[in-house]
């Protein structure tokens, strides 16, 4: 029996726990990293713009 099959047969595991225990797909991880990079770039540009405006 594979560990995954044992997990599915375990009555103490709820659907939420099974969902958390499953590994995430690689696409989701790439998407999250790209979103974090874009958000970081936006924050950097916005902060530089605000600081430049305050400097004048």
C-alpha distance matrix in Angstrom:
0.0 3.8 6.6 8.3 6.5 6.9 10.3 11.2 10.7 12.7 16.3 18.1 17.4 20.2 20.5 22.6 20.1 17.4 20.1 21.2 17.9 17.3 19.2 22.5 23.7 26.1 28.8 29.0 29.5 32.2 33.9 33.9 35.4 38.0 39.0 39.5 41.6 43.7 44.2 45.2 47.7 49.2 49.6 51.3 53.7 54.5 55.2 57.4 59.3 59.9 61.0 63.3 64.8 65.4 66.9 69.7
3.8 0.0 3.8 5.4 5.3 6.4 8.8 10.2 10.9 12.7 16.3 17.7 16.3 18.9 18.7 20.5 17.9 15.0 17.4 18.3 14.8 14.0 15.6 18.9 20.1 22.5 25.3 25.4 25.8 28.5 30.2 30.3 31.7 34.3 35.3 35.8 37.9 40.1 40.6 41.5 44.0 45.5 46.0 47.6 50.0 50.9 51.6 53.8 55.6 56.3 57.4 59.7 61.2 61.8 63.3 66.1
6.6 3.8 0.0 3.8 5.4 5.0 6.2 8.7 9.9 10.6 14.3 15.0 13.4 16.2 16.4 17.7 14.8 12.3 14.9 15.3 11.7 11.6 13.4 17.0 18.8 21.3 24.1 23.8 23.9 27.0 28.6 28.3 29.7 32.6 33.3 33.5 35.8 38.1 38.3 39.2 41.9 43.3 43.5 45.2 47.7 48.5 49.0 51.3 53.2 53.7 54.7 57.2 58.7 59.1 60.7 63.5
8.3 5.4 3.8 0.0 3.8 5.4 5.1 6.4 8.8 10.1 13.4 14.3 12.1 14.2 13.6 15.2 12.9 9.7 12.0 13.1 9.9 9.0 11.3 14.6 16.2 19.1 21.6 21.2 21.8 24.8 26.2 26.0 27.8 30.4 31.0 31.6 34.0 35.9 36.2 37.4 40.0 41.2 41.6 43.5 45.8 46.4 47.2 49.6 51.3 51.8 53.1 55.4 56.8 57.4 59.0 61.8
6.5 5.3 5.4 3.8 0.0 3.8 5.4 5.1 6.3 8.7 12.0 13.9 12.3 14.5 14.2 16.5 14.5 11.4 14.1 15.8 12.9 12.2 14.8 17.8 19.3 22.3 24.6 24.2 25.2 28.1 29.3 29.3 31.2 33.7 34.2 34.9 37.4 39.2 39.4 40.8 43.3 44.4 44.9 46.9 49.2 49.7 50.6 53.0 54.6 55.1 56.4 58.8 60.0 60.7 62.4 65.1
6.9 6.4 5.0 5.4 3.8 0.0 3.8 5.4 5.2 6.2 10.0 11.4 10.6 13.5 14.2 16.3 13.8 11.4 14.7 15.8 12.8 13.2 16.0 19.3 21.3 24.3 26.7 26.0 26.6 29.8 31.0 30.5 32.5 35.2 35.6 35.9 38.6 40.5 40.4 41.6 44.4 45.5 45.7 47.7 50.1 50.5 51.2 53.7 55.4 55.7 56.9 59.5 60.7 61.1 62.9 65.7
10.3 8.8 6.2 5.1 5.4 3.8 0.0 3.8 5.5 5.2 8.6 9.3 7.5 10.2 10.8 12.6 10.0 7.7 11.1 12.1 9.4 10.2 13.4 16.6 19.0 22.1 24.4 23.3 23.9 27.3 28.2 27.5 29.6 32.4 32.5 32.8 35.6 37.5 37.2 38.5 41.4 42.3 42.4 44.5 47.0 47.2 47.8 50.5 52.1 52.3 53.6 56.2 57.3 57.7 59.5 62.3
11.2 10.2 8.7 6.4 5.1 5.4 3.8 0.0 3.8 5.6 7.9 9.8 7.9 9.6 9.5 12.2 10.7 7.8 10.9 13.0 11.1 11.1 14.5 17.2 19.2 22.6 24.4 23.4 24.6 27.9 28.4 28.0 30.5 32.9 32.9 33.6 36.4 37.9 37.8 39.4 42.1 42.8 43.1 45.4 47.7 47.8 48.7 51.4 52.8 53.0 54.6 57.1 58.0 58.6 60.6 63.2
10.7 10.9 9.9 8.8 6.3 5.2 5.5 3.8 0.0 3.8 6.2 9.0 8.7 10.9 11.8 14.7 13.1 10.9 14.3 16.2 14.2 14.7 18.1 20.9 23.0 26.3 28.2 27.2 28.3 31.6 32.2 31.7 34.2 36.7 36.6 37.2 40.1 41.6 41.4 42.9 45.7 46.4 46.6 49.0 51.2 51.3 52.1 54.9 56.3 56.4 57.9 60.5 61.5 61.9 63.9 66.6
12.7 12.7 10.6 10.1 8.7 6.2 5.2 5.6 3.8 0.0 3.8 5.6 5.9 9.0 11.0 13.3 11.2 10.0 13.8 15.0 13.1 14.5 18.1 20.9 23.5 26.8 28.8 27.4 28.2 31.7 32.2 31.3 33.7 36.5 36.1 36.4 39.5 41.2 40.6 42.0 45.0 45.7 45.5 47.9 50.4 50.3 50.9 53.7 55.3 55.1 56.5 59.3 60.2 60.4 62.5 65.2
16.3 16.3 14.3 13.4 12.0 10.0 8.6 7.9 6.2 3.8 0.0 3.8 5.5 7.6 10.2 12.7 11.3 11.0 14.5 15.9 14.8 16.5 20.2 22.7 25.4 28.8 30.5 28.7 29.8 33.3 33.5 32.5 35.1 37.7 37.1 37.4 40.7 42.1 41.3 42.8 45.9 46.3 46.1 48.7 51.1 50.7 51.3 54.4 55.7 55.4 56.9 59.8 60.4 60.6 62.8 65.5
18.1 17.7 15.0 14.3 13.9 11.4 9.3 9.8 9.0 5.6 3.8 0.0 3.8 6.4 9.8 11.3 9.5 10.3 13.7 14.3 13.5 16.0 19.5 22.0 25.0 28.3 30.1 28.0 28.8 32.4 32.5 31.1 33.7 36.5 35.7 35.7 39.0 40.6 39.5 40.9 44.2 44.5 44.0 46.6 49.1 48.7 49.1 52.2 53.6 53.1 54.6 57.5 58.2 58.1 60.4 63.2
17.4 16.3 13.4 12.1 12.3 10.6 7.5 7.9 8.7 5.9 5.5 3.8 0.0 3.8 6.7 8.0 6.0 6.5 9.9 10.7 10.0 12.3 16.0 18.3 21.3 24.6 26.3 24.2 25.0 28.7 28.8 27.5 30.1 32.8 32.0 32.2 35.5 37.0 36.0 37.5 40.7 41.1 40.7 43.3 45.7 45.4 45.9 49.0 50.4 50.0 51.5 54.4 55.1 55.2 57.4 60.1
20.2 18.9 16.2 14.2 14.5 13.5 10.2 9.6 10.9 9.0 7.6 6.4 3.8 0.0 3.8 5.3 5.3 6.3 8.7 10.1 10.7 12.6 16.2 17.8 20.8 24.3 25.4 23.0 24.3 27.9 27.4 26.2 29.1 31.6 30.5 30.8 34.3 35.4 34.4 36.1 39.2 39.3 39.1 41.8 44.1 43.5 44.3 47.4 48.6 48.2 49.9 52.7 53.2 53.4 55.7 58.3
20.5 18.7 16.4 13.6 14.2 14.2 10.8 9.5 11.8 11.0 10.2 9.8 6.7 3.8 0.0 3.8 5.5 5.1 6.1 8.7 9.9 10.8 14.3 15.3 18.0 21.6 22.4 20.1 21.8 25.2 24.6 23.6 26.7 28.9 27.9 28.6 32.0 32.9 32.1 34.1 37.0 37.0 37.1 39.9 41.9 41.5 42.5 45.5 46.5 46.3 48.2 50.8 51.3 51.7 54.1 56.6
22.6 20.5 17.7 15.2 16.5 16.3 12.6 12.2 14.7 13.3 12.7 11.3 8.0 5.3 3.8 0.0 3.8 5.5 5.1 6.3 8.7 10.2 13.3 14.0 17.1 20.4 21.1 18.4 19.7 23.2 22.5 21.1 24.2 26.5 25.2 25.7 29.2 30.2 29.1 30.9 34.0 34.0 33.8 36.7 38.8 38.3 39.1 42.2 43.3 43.0 44.8 47.5 48.0 48.3 50.7 53.2
20.1 17.9 14.8 12.9 14.5 13.8 10.0 10.7 13.1 11.2 11.3 9.5 6.0 5.3 5.5 3.8 0.0 3.8 5.4 5.1 6.1 8.7 11.9 13.5 16.9 20.1 21.5 19.0 19.7 23.4 23.3 21.7 24.4 27.1 26.2 26.3 29.6 31.1 30.1 31.6 34.8 35.1 34.8 37.3 39.8 39.4 40.0 43.0 44.4 44.1 45.6 48.5 49.2 49.4 51.6 54.3
17.4 15.0 12.3 9.7 11.4 11.4 7.7 7.8 10.9 10.0 11.0 10.3 6.5 6.3 5.1 5.5 3.8 0.0 3.8 5.5 5.1 6.3 10.0 11.9 14.9 18.3 19.8 17.8 18.9 22.4 22.5 21.5 24.2 26.8 26.2 26.7 29.8 31.3 30.7 32.3 35.2 35.8 35.8 38.3 40.6 40.5 41.3 44.1 45.5 45.5 47.1 49.7 50.5 50.9 53.0 55.7
20.1 17.4 14.9 12.0 14.1 14.7 11.1 10.9 14.3 13.8 14.5 13.7 9.9 8.7 6.1 5.1 5.4 3.8 0.0 3.8 5.5 5.5 8.5 9.3 12.2 15.7 16.7 14.4 15.8 19.3 19.1 18.1 21.0 23.4 22.7 23.4 26.5 27.8 27.2 29.0 31.9 32.3 32.5 35.0 37.2 37.1 38.0 40.9 42.1 42.2 43.9 46.4 47.2 47.8 49.9 52.4
21.2 18.3 15.3 13.1 15.8 15.8 12.1 13.0 16.2 15.0 15.9 14.3 10.7 10.1 8.7 6.3 5.1 5.5 3.8 0.0 3.8 5.6 7.7 8.8 12.4 15.3 16.7 14.2 14.6 18.4 18.4 16.9 19.4 22.2 21.5 21.6 24.8 26.4 25.7 27.1 30.1 30.7 30.6 33.0 35.4 35.3 36.0 38.8 40.3 40.3 41.7 44.4 45.4 45.7 47.7 50.4
17.9 14.8 11.7 9.9 12.9 12.8 9.4 11.1 14.2 13.1 14.8 13.5 10.0 10.7 9.9 8.7 6.1 5.1 5.5 3.8 0.0 3.8 6.4 9.0 12.5 15.3 17.4 15.5 15.6 19.3 20.0 18.7 20.8 23.8 23.7 23.6 26.6 28.5 28.1 29.2 32.2 33.1 33.1 35.2 37.7 37.9 38.5 41.1 42.9 43.0 44.2 46.8 48.0 48.3 50.2 53.0
17.3 14.0 11.6 9.0 12.2 13.2 10.2 11.1 14.7 14.5 16.5 16.0 12.3 12.6 10.8 10.2 8.7 6.3 5.5 5.6 3.8 0.0 3.8 6.4 9.3 12.5 14.6 13.2 13.8 17.2 18.0 17.4 19.5 22.2 22.4 22.9 25.6 27.3 27.3 28.7 31.4 32.4 32.7 34.8 37.1 37.5 38.4 40.8 42.5 42.9 44.3 46.6 47.9 48.5 50.3 52.9
19.2 15.6 13.4 11.3 14.8 16.0 13.4 14.5 18.1 18.1 20.2 19.5 16.0 16.2 14.3 13.3 11.9 10.0 8.5 7.7 6.4 3.8 0.0 3.8 6.6 9.1 11.7 10.7 10.7 14.0 15.3 14.8 16.5 19.3 19.9 20.3 22.7 24.7 25.0 26.1 28.7 30.0 30.5 32.2 34.5 35.3 36.1 38.4 40.1 40.8 42.0 44.2 45.7 46.4 48.0 50.6
22.5 18.9 17.0 14.6 17.8 19.3 16.6 17.2 20.9 20.9 22.7 22.0 18.3 17.8 15.3 14.0 13.5 11.9 9.3 8.8 9.0 6.4 3.8 0.0 3.8 6.5 8.4 6.9 7.5 10.8 11.7 11.5 13.5 15.9 16.5 17.2 19.6 21.4 21.8 23.2 25.6 26.8 27.5 29.3 31.4 32.2 33.3 35.5 37.0 37.8 39.2 41.3 42.7 43.6 45.2 47.7
23.7 20.1 18.8 16.2 19.3 21.3 19.0 19.2 23.0 23.5 25.4 25.0 21.3 20.8 18.0 17.1 16.9 14.9 12.2 12.4 12.5 9.3 6.6 3.8 0.0 3.8 5.4 5.6 6.9 9.1 10.3 11.3 13.0 14.8 15.9 17.3 19.1 20.6 21.7 23.2 25.1 26.4 27.6 29.3 31.1 32.1 33.5 35.4 36.8 38.0 39.5 41.2 42.7 43.9 45.4 47.8
26.1 22.5 21.3 19.1 22.3 24.3 22.1 22.6 26.3 26.8 28.8 28.3 24.6 24.3 21.6 20.4 20.1 18.3 15.7 15.3 15.3 12.5 9.1 6.5 3.8 0.0 3.8 5.5 5.2 6.3 8.6 10.0 10.8 12.4 14.3 15.5 16.7 18.5 20.0 21.2 22.8 24.5 25.9 27.1 28.9 30.3 31.7 33.3 34.9 36.3 37.5 39.1 40.8 42.1 43.4 45.8
28.8 25.3 24.1 21.6 24.6 26.7 24.4 24.4 28.2 28.8 30.5 30.1 26.3 25.4 22.4 21.1 21.5 19.8 16.7 16.7 17.4 14.6 11.7 8.4 5.4 3.8 0.0 3.8 5.4 5.1 6.1 8.6 9.9 10.6 12.2 14.2 15.4 16.5 18.2 19.9 21.1 22.5 24.2 25.7 27.1 28.4 30.1 31.7 33.0 34.5 36.1 37.5 39.0 40.5 41.9 44.0
29.0 25.4 23.8 21.2 24.2 26.0 23.3 23.4 27.2 27.4 28.7 28.0 24.2 23.0 20.1 18.4 19.0 17.8 14.4 14.2 15.5 13.2 10.7 6.9 5.6 5.5 3.8 0.0 3.8 5.5 5.0 6.2 8.6 9.9 10.5 12.3 14.3 15.3 16.3 18.2 20.0 21.0 22.4 24.2 25.8 26.7 28.3 30.3 31.5 32.6 34.3 36.0 37.3 38.7 40.3 42.5
29.5 25.8 23.9 21.8 25.2 26.6 23.9 24.6 28.3 28.2 29.8 28.8 25.0 24.3 21.8 19.7 19.7 18.9 15.8 14.6 15.6 13.8 10.7 7.5 6.9 5.2 5.4 3.8 0.0 3.8 5.4 5.1 6.2 8.6 9.9 10.6 12.4 14.3 15.3 16.5 18.5 20.0 21.0 22.5 24.5 25.7 26.9 28.7 30.3 31.5 32.8 34.6 36.2 37.3 38.7 41.1
32.2 28.5 27.0 24.8 28.1 29.8 27.3 27.9 31.6 31.7 33.3 32.4 28.7 27.9 25.2 23.2 23.4 22.4 19.3 18.4 19.3 17.2 14.0 10.8 9.1 6.3 5.1 5.5 3.8 0.0 3.8 5.5 5.2 6.2 8.6 9.9 10.6 12.3 14.2 15.3 16.6 18.4 19.9 21.1 22.7 24.3 25.7 27.1 28.7 30.2 31.5 33.0 34.7 36.2 37.4 39.6
33.9 30.2 28.6 26.2 29.3 31.0 28.2 28.4 32.2 32.2 33.5 32.5 28.8 27.4 24.6 22.5 23.3 22.5 19.1 18.4 20.0 18.0 15.3 11.7 10.3 8.6 6.1 5.0 5.4 3.8 0.0 3.8 5.5 5.1 6.1 8.6 9.9 10.6 12.1 14.1 15.4 16.5 18.2 19.9 21.2 22.4 24.2 25.8 27.0 28.4 30.1 31.6 32.9 34.5 36.0 38.1
33.9 30.3 28.3 26.0 29.3 30.5 27.5 28.0 31.7 31.3 32.5 31.1 27.5 26.2 23.6 21.1 21.7 21.5 18.1 16.9 18.7 17.4 14.8 11.5 11.3 10.0 8.6 6.2 5.1 5.5 3.8 0.0 3.8 5.5 5.1 6.1 8.7 10.0 10.4 12.1 14.3 15.3 16.3 18.2 20.0 20.9 22.3 24.3 25.7 26.7 28.2 30.1 31.5 32.6 34.2 36.6
35.4 31.7 29.7 27.8 31.2 32.5 29.6 30.5 34.2 33.7 35.1 33.7 30.1 29.1 26.7 24.2 24.4 24.2 21.0 19.4 20.8 19.5 16.5 13.5 13.0 10.8 9.9 8.6 6.2 5.2 5.5 3.8 0.0 3.8 5.4 5.1 6.2 8.7 9.9 10.5 12.4 14.3 15.3 16.4 18.5 19.9 21.0 22.6 24.4 25.7 26.8 28.5 30.3 31.5 32.7 35.1
38.0 34.3 32.6 30.4 33.7 35.2 32.4 32.9 36.7 36.5 37.7 36.5 32.8 31.6 28.9 26.5 27.1 26.8 23.4 22.2 23.8 22.2 19.3 15.9 14.8 12.4 10.6 9.9 8.6 6.2 5.1 5.5 3.8 0.0 3.8 5.4 5.1 6.2 8.5 9.8 10.6 12.3 14.2 15.3 16.6 18.3 19.9 21.2 22.6 24.3 25.7 27.0 28.7 30.3 31.5 33.6
39.0 35.3 33.3 31.0 34.2 35.6 32.5 32.9 36.6 36.1 37.1 35.7 32.0 30.5 27.9 25.2 26.2 26.2 22.7 21.5 23.7 22.4 19.9 16.5 15.9 14.3 12.2 10.5 9.9 8.6 6.1 5.1 5.4 3.8 0.0 3.8 5.5 5.2 6.0 8.4 9.9 10.5 12.2 14.1 15.4 16.3 18.1 20.0 21.0 22.3 24.1 25.6 26.9 28.4 30.0 32.1
39.5 35.8 33.5 31.6 34.9 35.9 32.8 33.6 37.2 36.4 37.4 35.7 32.2 30.8 28.6 25.7 26.3 26.7 23.4 21.6 23.6 22.9 20.3 17.2 17.3 15.5 14.2 12.3 10.6 9.9 8.6 6.1 5.1 5.4 3.8 0.0 3.8 5.5 5.1 6.0 8.6 9.9 10.4 12.1 14.3 15.2 16.3 18.3 19.9 20.9 22.2 24.1 25.6 26.7 28.2 30.6
41.6 37.9 35.8 34.0 37.4 38.6 35.6 36.4 40.1 39.5 40.7 39.0 35.5 34.3 32.0 29.2 29.6 29.8 26.5 24.8 26.6 25.6 22.7 19.6 19.1 16.7 15.4 14.3 12.4 10.6 9.9 8.7 6.2 5.1 5.5 3.8 0.0 3.8 5.5 5.0 6.2 8.6 9.9 10.5 12.3 14.2 15.3 16.5 18.3 19.9 21.0 22.4 24.3 25.7 26.8 29.1
43.7 40.1 38.1 35.9 39.2 40.5 37.5 37.9 41.6 41.2 42.1 40.6 37.0 35.4 32.9 30.2 31.1 31.3 27.8 26.4 28.5 27.3 24.7 21.4 20.6 18.5 16.5 15.3 14.3 12.3 10.6 10.0 8.7 6.2 5.2 5.5 3.8 0.0 3.8 5.4 5.1 6.2 8.6 9.9 10.7 12.2 14.2 15.5 16.5 18.3 19.9 21.1 22.6 24.4 25.7 27.6
44.2 40.6 38.3 36.2 39.4 40.4 37.2 37.8 41.4 40.6 41.3 39.5 36.0 34.4 32.1 29.1 30.1 30.7 27.2 25.7 28.1 27.3 25.0 21.8 21.7 20.0 18.2 16.3 15.3 14.2 12.1 10.4 9.9 8.5 6.0 5.1 5.5 3.8 0.0 3.8 5.4 5.1 6.2 8.6 10.0 10.5 12.2 14.3 15.3 16.4 18.1 19.8 21.0 22.4 24.1 26.2
45.2 41.5 39.2 37.4 40.8 41.6 38.5 39.4 42.9 42.0 42.8 40.9 37.5 36.1 34.1 30.9 31.6 32.3 29.0 27.1 29.2 28.7 26.1 23.2 23.2 21.2 19.9 18.2 16.5 15.3 14.1 12.1 10.5 9.8 8.4 6.0 5.0 5.4 3.8 0.0 3.8 5.4 5.1 6.2 8.7 9.9 10.5 12.3 14.2 15.3 16.4 18.2 20.0 21.0 22.3 24.7
47.7 44.0 41.9 40.0 43.3 44.4 41.4 42.1 45.7 45.0 45.9 44.2 40.7 39.2 37.0 34.0 34.8 35.2 31.9 30.1 32.2 31.4 28.7 25.6 25.1 22.8 21.1 20.0 18.5 16.6 15.4 14.3 12.4 10.6 9.9 8.6 6.2 5.1 5.4 3.8 0.0 3.8 5.4 5.1 6.2 8.5 9.9 10.7 12.3 14.2 15.3 16.4 18.4 20.0 21.0 23.1
49.2 45.5 43.3 41.2 44.4 45.5 42.3 42.8 46.4 45.7 46.3 44.5 41.1 39.3 37.0 34.0 35.1 35.8 32.3 30.7 33.1 32.4 30.0 26.8 26.4 24.5 22.5 21.0 20.0 18.4 16.5 15.3 14.3 12.3 10.5 9.9 8.6 6.2 5.1 5.4 3.8 0.0 3.8 5.4 5.2 6.0 8.5 9.9 10.5 12.2 14.1 15.3 16.5 18.3 19.8 21.6
49.6 46.0 43.5 41.6 44.9 45.7 42.4 43.1 46.6 45.5 46.1 44.0 40.7 39.1 37.1 33.8 34.8 35.8 32.5 30.6 33.1 32.7 30.5 27.5 27.6 25.9 24.2 22.4 21.0 19.9 18.2 16.3 15.3 14.2 12.2 10.4 9.9 8.6 6.2 5.1 5.4 3.8 0.0 3.8 5.5 5.1 6.0 8.5 9.8 10.4 12.0 14.0 15.2 16.3 18.0 20.3
51.3 47.6 45.2 43.5 46.9 47.7 44.5 45.4 49.0 47.9 48.7 46.6 43.3 41.8 39.9 36.7 37.3 38.3 35.0 33.0 35.2 34.8 32.2 29.3 29.3 27.1 25.7 24.2 22.5 21.1 19.9 18.2 16.4 15.3 14.1 12.1 10.5 9.9 8.6 6.2 5.1 5.4 3.8 0.0 3.8 5.5 5.3 6.2 8.6 10.0 10.6 12.1 14.2 15.4 16.3 18.7
53.7 50.0 47.7 45.8 49.2 50.1 47.0 47.7 51.2 50.4 51.1 49.1 45.7 44.1 41.9 38.8 39.8 40.6 37.2 35.4 37.7 37.1 34.5 31.4 31.1 28.9 27.1 25.8 24.5 22.7 21.2 20.0 18.5 16.6 15.4 14.3 12.3 10.7 10.0 8.7 6.2 5.2 5.5 3.8 0.0 3.8 5.5 5.2 6.1 8.7 9.9 10.5 12.3 14.3 15.2 17.0
54.5 50.9 48.5 46.4 49.7 50.5 47.2 47.8 51.3 50.3 50.7 48.7 45.4 43.5 41.5 38.3 39.4 40.5 37.1 35.3 37.9 37.5 35.3 32.2 32.1 30.3 28.4 26.7 25.7 24.3 22.4 20.9 19.9 18.3 16.3 15.2 14.2 12.2 10.5 9.9 8.5 6.0 5.1 5.5 3.8 0.0 3.8 5.5 5.1 6.2 8.5 9.8 10.6 12.3 14.2 15.9
55.2 51.6 49.0 47.2 50.6 51.2 47.8 48.7 52.1 50.9 51.3 49.1 45.9 44.3 42.5 39.1 40.0 41.3 38.0 36.0 38.5 38.4 36.1 33.3 33.5 31.7 30.1 28.3 26.9 25.7 24.2 22.3 21.0 19.9 18.1 16.3 15.3 14.2 12.2 10.5 9.9 8.5 6.0 5.3 5.5 3.8 0.0 3.8 5.4 5.1 6.0 8.4 9.8 10.5 12.0 14.5
57.4 53.8 51.3 49.6 53.0 53.7 50.5 51.4 54.9 53.7 54.4 52.2 49.0 47.4 45.5 42.2 43.0 44.1 40.9 38.8 41.1 40.8 38.4 35.5 35.4 33.3 31.7 30.3 28.7 27.1 25.8 24.3 22.6 21.2 20.0 18.3 16.5 15.5 14.3 12.3 10.7 9.9 8.5 6.2 5.2 5.5 3.8 0.0 3.8 5.5 5.1 6.0 8.5 9.8 10.3 12.6
59.3 55.6 53.2 51.3 54.6 55.4 52.1 52.8 56.3 55.3 55.7 53.6 50.4 48.6 46.5 43.3 44.4 45.5 42.1 40.3 42.9 42.5 40.1 37.0 36.8 34.9 33.0 31.5 30.3 28.7 27.0 25.7 24.4 22.6 21.0 19.9 18.3 16.5 15.3 14.2 12.3 10.5 9.8 8.6 6.1 5.1 5.4 3.8 0.0 3.8 5.5 5.1 6.2 8.7 9.9 11.2
59.9 56.3 53.7 51.8 55.1 55.7 52.3 53.0 56.4 55.1 55.4 53.1 50.0 48.2 46.3 43.0 44.1 45.5 42.2 40.3 43.0 42.9 40.8 37.8 38.0 36.3 34.5 32.6 31.5 30.2 28.4 26.7 25.7 24.3 22.3 20.9 19.9 18.3 16.4 15.3 14.2 12.2 10.4 10.0 8.7 6.2 5.1 5.5 3.8 0.0 3.8 5.4 5.1 6.2 8.6 10.3
61.0 57.4 54.7 53.1 56.4 56.9 53.6 54.6 57.9 56.5 56.9 54.6 51.5 49.9 48.2 44.8 45.6 47.1 43.9 41.7 44.2 44.3 42.0 39.2 39.5 37.5 36.1 34.3 32.8 31.5 30.1 28.2 26.8 25.7 24.1 22.2 21.0 19.9 18.1 16.4 15.3 14.1 12.0 10.6 9.9 8.5 6.0 5.1 5.5 3.8 0.0 3.8 5.4 5.1 6.0 8.9
63.3 59.7 57.2 55.4 58.8 59.5 56.2 57.1 60.5 59.3 59.8 57.5 54.4 52.7 50.8 47.5 48.5 49.7 46.4 44.4 46.8 46.6 44.2 41.3 41.2 39.1 37.5 36.0 34.6 33.0 31.6 30.1 28.5 27.0 25.6 24.1 22.4 21.1 19.8 18.2 16.4 15.3 14.0 12.1 10.5 9.8 8.4 6.0 5.1 5.4 3.8 0.0 3.8 5.5 5.1 6.7
64.8 61.2 58.7 56.8 60.0 60.7 57.3 58.0 61.5 60.2 60.4 58.2 55.1 53.2 51.3 48.0 49.2 50.5 47.2 45.4 48.0 47.9 45.7 42.7 42.7 40.8 39.0 37.3 36.2 34.7 32.9 31.5 30.3 28.7 26.9 25.6 24.3 22.6 21.0 20.0 18.4 16.5 15.2 14.2 12.3 10.6 9.8 8.5 6.2 5.1 5.4 3.8 0.0 3.8 5.5 5.6
65.4 61.8 59.1 57.4 60.7 61.1 57.7 58.6 61.9 60.4 60.6 58.1 55.2 53.4 51.7 48.3 49.4 50.9 47.8 45.7 48.3 48.5 46.4 43.6 43.9 42.1 40.5 38.7 37.3 36.2 34.5 32.6 31.5 30.3 28.4 26.7 25.7 24.4 22.4 21.0 20.0 18.3 16.3 15.4 14.3 12.3 10.5 9.8 8.7 6.2 5.1 5.5 3.8 0.0 3.8 5.5
66.9 63.3 60.7 59.0 62.4 62.9 59.5 60.6 63.9 62.5 62.8 60.4 57.4 55.7 54.1 50.7 51.6 53.0 49.9 47.7 50.2 50.3 48.0 45.2 45.4 43.4 41.9 40.3 38.7 37.4 36.0 34.2 32.7 31.5 30.0 28.2 26.8 25.7 24.1 22.3 21.0 19.8 18.0 16.3 15.2 14.2 12.0 10.3 9.9 8.6 6.0 5.1 5.5 3.8 0.0 3.8
69.7 66.1 63.5 61.8 65.1 65.7 62.3 63.2 66.6 65.2 65.5 63.2 60.1 58.3 56.6 53.2 54.3 55.7 52.4 50.4 53.0 52.9 50.6 47.7 47.8 45.8 44.0 42.5 41.1 39.6 38.1 36.6 35.1 33.6 32.1 30.6 29.1 27.6 26.2 24.7 23.1 21.6 20.3 18.7 17.0 15.9 14.5 12.6 11.2 10.3 8.9 6.7 5.6 5.5 3.8 0.0
